[in-house]
Amino acid sequence: MGSQSSSFSLRIWRAARDMVVAWGRICYLGAVVGVLLLSPSTYRGHALRPILRRMYRDTAPILLGFTLLAALICLVITRIVVVTALSYGLSRYALEMVIRVLVLELIPLTAALFVAMRCTIPNATELALMRQSGEWAAREQRGEPLMRAEVLPRVVSGLYASVTLAALSCVVALVTAYLGVYGFTWAGLPGYTRMFGQVFNPSVTLLFVLKTWLFGLAVAIIPVSTGLYARPTHHDTRSGRELSGLARMFAVLLLIELTSLMGNYY
């Protein structure tokens, strides 16, 4: 009984220690990236080229596909909400509900998750394989600035891809919602723009921008930190570390979304 209690306490201690270390590494990586972004040397030609190359490589292939997918989803959801609102006599609130649900809530979160699955998690896997194969240590011994050359481009490209997809998809959603309700006519534009201005007041707009940027930071930094700093031990496996990193990322995204909802509706 005593050995079981001791083993259970040891597991709790290890879990708590690993959690503190993991969050500390995430904060450390965020601080390092922030310092590098504030450094003028980052924006010189030899240092800027890898960042621009990674931004293009991570964003361009998924831009069109995600935009078309967002347009299709927005069109379907708009139609469902409008038909349902008409059946209950609430048609005057249908379009505002679509804008609030799609643009304010669903699209930024969907864009962040899409970028995480297509860009930042594979990028984190590349860093983990570099460490596992010994390439990272060999390049460090040669004096290469790996944080600037390998880590910073991956983090910046993840943030850029998330914000770009969210911004473009929000524009597509606004256009799709208008076409889904009014069709190809300019008659509803004055009322639509007035309703849009009522929804996106200064406080809501500020929260929306902050939420989009925080989503991008979360999906850019947390997976990369998991792949960069995690070390295999006898009580830890690679799949377990990846799942822990995903759990931390989803927890941060959920916390940001809940905070945004409280700021918008309370």
Disulfide bonds with the S-S distance in Angstrom:
none
